[in-house]
Amino acid sequence: MKQVDYIIVGCGLASISFCEELRAKNKTFVVFDNNSQKSSIVAAGLYNPVILKRFSEVWKAKEQLEIALPVYAKIENELNIKIDHKLRILRRFTSIQEQNKWFTSSDKPNLEPFLSTQLVKNTNSAIDAPYGFGEVLHAGRIDTETLISNYKTFLKEIDCFEERSFEYGEIQFQTESIQYENIKAKQIIFAEGFGVKQNPYFNDIPLTGSKGEILTIKAPNLKIDYAIKSSVFVIPLGSDLYNVGATYDNVDKSNQPTDNAKEELLSKVKSFIKCDFEVVNHVAGIRPTVKDRRPLIGRHPKQKNVYVLNGLGTRGVMIAPYVAKKLYNFIENNEALGSEIDVNRFFLSRI
């Protein structure tokens, strides 16, 4: 019988962040993952503290970045990989009115650290931006694919990874622990993203799911080392490659790329990128989104050592380390989660 403190189901951004909390506190664990969920892998990976559609602050952006960036730096150092790419984000203005709205927003105390008051003029003939750009400060990109693939390899090396499906019906509940096959654990964390819809313990949480599709294009004449936000994001990857995204589809719940999304992205990017390019990749994944745009974190209403860590939505790289720390402190130190993120805000009648 193998004894651990935690079983974790899933190996995306949420799971990795929780693993890092456990490692920092010398807790033992094992992770189960069957590679069925793609949202973390195909995510654009931007950490951007501003909602650029309406120039407003992302929920708890400052607190999230203060926790998240040291976590990624620690992973980079220990795994000898590069995942955190500091990146300028330029918001393309479409009118004088948008410029004015930007400068008005930059005067707000919560936004002042993140919005530059210097208008950036466009000097690139491959980009149509007659009204210039506003620059977002303290932004960047986490290479989620490199992070997840290397972290799984690391977990295998330390004998903490099971690359297979988790069978929910095999859980045996004991007085102060659970048993799963030959593993005995004090707690189990389900961090499965949209895959939680197949989980009988949490399949009724209000996770709506939003399908996102991203193109990778090769544009040798674009020559930018910053991200552009217009009707879509254009994010530099190096070697003349750029990610273009993303779409939002609340109906289709498959991980298969679609021609409609491809045409939508191409139409939007061609409205402001004026050089030739070719599409070299097209991926899709289901984001674990929630109707109130807040995470779903907490304890099962009946099984006291069963927890969920989910609902990271479209900003997983920022939110994951923040909510992982919140959940750990809730379990181990009895610290309140807060009503905004507690999954039981939807299920008070069941408790």
Wavefront OBJ file of the C-alpha trace (Angstrom):
o trace
v 0.000 0.000 0.000
v 1.387 3.402 -1.047
v 0.498 6.177 1.390
v 0.382 9.827 0.301
v -1.130 13.043 1.561
v -2.924 13.830 -1.707
v -4.231 12.281 -4.889
v -4.615 14.862 -7.664
v -6.657 14.115 -10.777
v -5.670 16.158 -13.826
v -2.386 17.743 -14.864
v -3.083 21.197 -16.236
v -2.266 24.620 -14.826
v -4.438 24.161 -11.737
v -2.937 20.779 -10.854
v 0.656 21.898 -11.415
v 0.116 24.937 -9.214
v -1.295 22.754 -6.441
v 1.613 20.331 -6.795
v 3.976 23.249 -6.262
v 2.147 24.188 -3.062
v 2.470 20.608 -1.847
v 6.153 20.382 -2.734
v 6.860 23.634 -0.903
v 5.231 22.179 2.230
v 6.844 18.723 1.926
v 3.535 16.975 1.295
v 3.414 13.706 -0.647
v 1.146 13.198 -3.652
v 0.416 11.308 -6.844
v -1.107 12.764 -10.021
v -3.426 10.934 -12.416
v -3.872 12.260 -15.959
v -5.062 10.702 -19.227
v -4.245 13.634 -21.572
v -7.920 14.113 -22.443
v -8.120 17.822 -21.579
v -6.439 20.284 -23.929
v -7.356 23.762 -22.687
v -4.125 24.372 -20.758
v -1.970 23.007 -23.572
v -3.573 25.073 -26.339
v -3.966 28.236 -24.243
v -2.349 31.432 -25.508
v -0.754 31.672 -22.068
v -0.851 35.451 -21.718
v -0.768 36.994 -18.289
v -2.424 40.312 -18.874
v -3.738 42.354 -15.922
v -6.179 44.398 -18.036
v -9.442 43.511 -19.769
v -8.597 45.180 -23.054
v -12.068 45.177 -24.505
v -13.255 47.772 -21.994
v -10.009 48.908 -20.302
v -10.801 47.564 -16.846
v -8.758 45.665 -14.270
v -8.714 41.892 -14.202
v -10.142 40.503 -10.939
v -7.382 40.579 -8.278
v -4.725 41.031 -10.962
v -2.056 42.420 -8.639
v -2.470 39.661 -6.043
v -2.486 36.973 -8.720
v 0.689 38.183 -10.404
v 2.524 38.515 -7.078
v 1.845 34.834 -6.395
v 2.032 33.402 -9.921
v 5.290 34.807 -11.278
v 7.516 33.449 -8.457
v 5.904 30.015 -8.941
v 6.794 29.965 -12.633
v 10.289 31.280 -11.898
v 10.832 28.449 -9.408
v 9.664 25.858 -11.958
v 11.979 27.352 -14.599
v 14.928 27.104 -12.225
v 14.252 23.592 -10.977
v 13.335 22.059 -14.337
v 15.915 24.089 -16.290
v 13.339 25.311 -18.827
v 12.210 28.690 -20.148
v 8.463 29.290 -19.848
v 8.023 32.914 -18.741
v 8.498 35.260 -21.681
v 8.150 38.932 -20.751
v 6.112 40.573 -23.474
v 4.818 43.992 -24.380
v 1.114 43.962 -25.187
v -0.086 46.747 -27.460
v -3.801 47.486 -27.679
v -4.619 48.703 -31.185
v -6.883 51.751 -31.135
v -9.647 52.057 -33.722
v -10.576 55.673 -33.019
v -9.675 58.862 -31.159
v -12.465 57.969 -28.728
v -10.661 54.747 -27.789
v -7.458 56.676 -27.202
v -9.297 59.036 -24.864
v -10.931 56.167 -23.014
v -7.507 54.564 -22.534
v -6.024 57.702 -21.000
v -9.050 58.139 -18.739
v -8.657 54.539 -17.530
v -4.926 55.015 -16.915
v -5.754 57.609 -14.242
v -7.652 55.068 -12.142
v -5.635 53.855 -9.115
v -6.082 50.150 -9.868
v -5.103 50.537 -13.522
v -2.314 53.104 -13.269
v 0.431 50.442 -12.726
v -0.636 48.553 -15.831
v -1.530 51.164 -18.490
v 1.206 53.280 -20.023
v 0.258 56.903 -20.655
v 2.591 57.084 -23.663
v 0.843 56.602 -26.979
v 2.758 54.132 -29.172
v 2.790 55.150 -32.831
v 2.736 52.489 -35.503
v 5.855 52.393 -37.672
v 5.340 48.924 -39.149
v 4.002 48.935 -42.711
v 2.716 45.366 -42.225
v 0.234 46.595 -39.608
v -2.766 48.853 -40.123
v -2.986 51.005 -36.994
v -3.536 54.679 -37.901
v -4.552 55.574 -34.338
v -1.591 53.825 -32.736
v -1.510 51.653 -29.643
v -1.730 51.716 -25.875
v 0.864 49.631 -24.025
v 0.032 47.208 -21.201
v 2.758 46.978 -18.567
v 3.813 43.969 -16.431
v 2.537 41.461 -18.994
v 3.966 38.331 -20.581
v 3.371 34.832 -21.866
v 3.725 31.498 -20.137
v 4.592 28.725 -22.594
v 1.956 26.333 -21.270
v 2.806 23.467 -23.615
v 6.456 23.471 -22.536
v 5.413 23.814 -18.898
v 2.970 20.909 -18.899
v 5.064 18.464 -20.949
v 8.188 19.076 -18.850
v 6.279 18.994 -15.575
v 4.783 15.610 -16.451
v 8.283 14.304 -17.200
v 9.440 15.662 -13.842
v 6.561 13.969 -12.011
v 7.421 10.668 -13.689
v 11.053 11.025 -12.619
v 10.046 11.453 -8.969
v 7.502 8.612 -9.222
v 4.450 10.817 -8.657
v 2.621 10.393 -11.977
v 0.107 7.872 -13.291
v -0.554 8.402 -17.015
v -3.981 6.825 -17.172
v -7.640 7.493 -16.547
v -8.949 7.758 -13.018
v -11.853 5.403 -12.254
v -14.209 7.260 -9.931
v -16.071 4.116 -8.896
v -12.926 2.606 -7.407
v -12.684 5.159 -4.576
v -13.182 3.617 -1.144
v -14.022 6.076 1.612
v -12.610 5.432 5.061
v -12.956 7.386 8.298
v -10.055 9.799 7.805
v -8.779 8.856 4.347
v -9.615 7.407 0.961
v -8.217 4.379 -0.791
v -7.797 4.074 -4.546
v -6.377 0.784 -5.772
v -3.096 0.421 -3.825
v -2.929 4.107 -2.838
v -4.119 5.490 0.478
v -4.481 9.278 0.663
v -5.711 11.819 3.176
v -7.301 14.026 0.500
v -8.199 13.940 -3.196
v -8.235 17.000 -5.470
v -10.105 16.979 -8.767
v -8.445 19.470 -11.117
v -9.792 18.164 -14.402
v -10.886 21.275 -16.245
v -13.921 20.633 -18.414
v -13.370 16.893 -17.861
v -15.076 17.345 -14.490
v -18.346 16.953 -16.388
v -17.653 13.188 -16.308
v -16.953 13.252 -12.562
v -19.897 11.967 -10.456
v -18.772 14.011 -7.426
v -18.739 17.379 -9.187
v -20.517 16.929 -12.519
v -23.300 19.279 -11.414
v -21.096 22.297 -10.746
v -22.079 25.170 -13.082
v -19.126 24.848 -15.425
v -20.383 26.047 -18.799
v -17.250 25.568 -20.864
v -16.167 27.751 -23.769
v -14.403 26.294 -26.780
v -11.407 28.280 -27.933
v -9.506 27.868 -31.188
v -6.075 29.293 -32.029
v -4.142 29.488 -35.283
v -0.376 29.533 -35.598
v 0.777 31.534 -38.616
v 4.176 32.030 -40.229
v 4.637 35.672 -41.254
v 8.268 36.431 -42.235
v 7.522 40.079 -43.006
v 5.601 40.941 -39.845
v 8.703 41.318 -37.671
v 7.209 42.139 -34.270
v 8.431 41.117 -30.816
v 5.305 42.333 -29.018
v 1.728 41.094 -28.848
v -1.071 43.040 -30.519
v -4.626 43.039 -29.214
v -7.228 44.125 -31.735
v -10.260 42.066 -32.768
v -7.937 39.108 -32.016
v -4.572 38.671 -30.332
v -1.389 38.236 -32.384
v 1.321 36.780 -30.129
v 4.959 36.295 -31.228
v 6.476 32.866 -30.661
v 9.833 33.391 -32.385
v 11.112 32.189 -35.780
v 8.464 34.294 -37.588
v 5.675 32.290 -35.914
v 2.665 33.915 -34.233
v -0.401 32.645 -32.426
v -3.699 34.201 -33.522
v -6.714 33.827 -31.293
v -8.989 33.138 -29.891
v -12.570 32.189 -30.619
v -15.345 31.692 -28.056
v -17.963 29.013 -28.675
v -20.322 28.078 -25.841
v -22.148 25.369 -27.816
v -19.554 23.041 -29.370
v -17.855 21.008 -26.626
v -15.406 19.017 -28.784
v -11.637 19.468 -28.969
v -11.709 19.351 -32.763
v -10.704 22.469 -34.747
v -13.379 23.803 -37.090
v -13.329 25.543 -40.475
v -15.762 28.204 -39.220
v -13.428 29.255 -36.422
v -10.475 29.267 -38.802
v -12.294 31.571 -41.201
v -13.366 33.853 -38.350
v -9.799 34.211 -37.099
v -8.400 34.757 -40.592
v -10.993 37.418 -41.367
v -10.210 39.315 -38.165
v -6.424 39.134 -38.397
v -6.437 40.221 -42.037
v -8.310 43.368 -41.020
v -5.107 44.788 -39.500
v -2.192 42.527 -40.533
v -1.357 43.463 -44.124
v 1.553 41.178 -44.987
v 1.358 37.671 -46.427
v 1.317 34.716 -44.053
v 0.482 31.018 -43.990
v -1.367 28.963 -41.409
v 0.900 26.242 -40.008
v -1.219 24.940 -37.112
v -4.777 25.041 -35.770
v -5.758 23.771 -32.304
v -8.828 23.784 -30.061
v -9.680 23.192 -26.410
v -12.530 23.696 -23.962
v -11.892 26.373 -21.346
v -13.419 25.638 -17.911
v -15.558 28.781 -17.723
v -18.158 29.708 -15.095
v -21.187 31.968 -15.490
v -20.014 34.424 -12.802
v -16.411 34.335 -14.117
v -14.960 33.177 -10.819
v -13.152 29.909 -10.010
v -14.849 26.883 -8.483
v -12.792 25.859 -5.461
v -13.653 23.903 -2.353
v -14.877 20.821 -0.548
v -17.532 18.372 -1.646
v -20.720 19.029 0.357
v -20.880 15.435 1.672
v -17.411 13.872 1.318
v -15.148 15.920 3.568
v -11.812 14.898 2.033
v -12.875 15.396 -1.615
v -12.112 18.757 -3.244
v -12.463 20.543 -6.572
v -9.991 22.986 -8.141
v -11.560 24.250 -11.335
v -13.212 27.081 -13.245
v -10.051 28.996 -14.173
v -11.670 30.232 -17.378
v -9.628 32.253 -19.873
v -6.916 33.483 -17.486
v -5.572 30.246 -16.066
v -1.891 31.213 -15.976
v -2.683 34.106 -13.627
v -5.384 32.484 -11.528
v -4.000 28.953 -11.032
v -1.240 29.642 -8.463
v -3.509 32.073 -6.590
v -6.393 29.621 -6.141
v -4.057 26.666 -5.511
v -2.638 28.538 -2.518
v -6.155 29.413 -1.360
v -7.271 25.782 -1.518
v -4.156 24.502 0.243
v -4.618 26.965 3.107
v -8.297 26.050 3.310
v -7.510 22.338 3.670
v -4.392 22.469 5.809
v -4.850 25.679 7.810
v -8.628 26.009 7.909
v -8.467 29.432 6.236
v -11.733 30.577 4.656
v -11.848 30.423 0.874
v -13.984 33.488 0.429
v -17.477 33.464 -1.003
v -16.332 34.631 -4.457
v -14.458 31.405 -5.225
v -16.046 28.811 -2.914
v -17.835 26.221 -5.065
v -20.537 25.987 -2.423
v -21.802 29.451 -3.357
v -23.855 27.494 -5.885
v -24.780 24.603 -3.591
v -25.670 26.064 -0.197
v -28.941 24.135 -0.234
v -27.054 20.806 -0.421
v -24.875 21.347 2.645
l 1 2 3 4 5 6 7 8 9 10 11 12 13 14 15 16 17 18 19 20 21 22 23 24 25 26 27 28 29 30 31 32 33 34 35 36 37 38 39 40 41 42 43 44 45 46 47 48 49 50 51 52 53 54 55 56 57 58 59 60 61 62 63 64 65 66 67 68 69 70 71 72 73 74 75 76 77 78 79 80 81 82 83 84 85 86 87 88 89 90 91 92 93 94 95 96 97 98 99 100 101 102 103 104 105 106 107 108 109 110 111 112 113 114 115 116 117 118 119 120 121 122 123 124 125 126 127 128 129 130 131 132 133 134 135 136 137 138 139 140 141 142 143 144 145 146 147 148 149 150 151 152 153 154 155 156 157 158 159 160 161 162 163 164 165 166 167 168 169 170 171 172 173 174 175 176 177 178 179 180 181 182 183 184 185 186 187 188 189 190 191 192 193 194 195 196 197 198 199 200 201 202 203 204 205 206 207 208 209 210 211 212 213 214 215 216 217 218 219 220 221 222 223 224 225 226 227 228 229 230 231 232 233 234 235 236 237 238 239 240 241 242 243 244 245 246 247 248 249 250 251 252 253 254 255 256 257 258 259 260 261 262 263 264 265 266 267 268 269 270 271 272 273 274 275 276 277 278 279 280 281 282 283 284 285 286 287 288 289 290 291 292 293 294 295 296 297 298 299 300 301 302 303 304 305 306 307 308 309 310 311 312 313 314 315 316 317 318 319 320 321 322 323 324 325 326 327 328 329 330 331 332 333 334 335 336 337 338 339 340 341 342 343 344 345 346 347 348 349 350 351
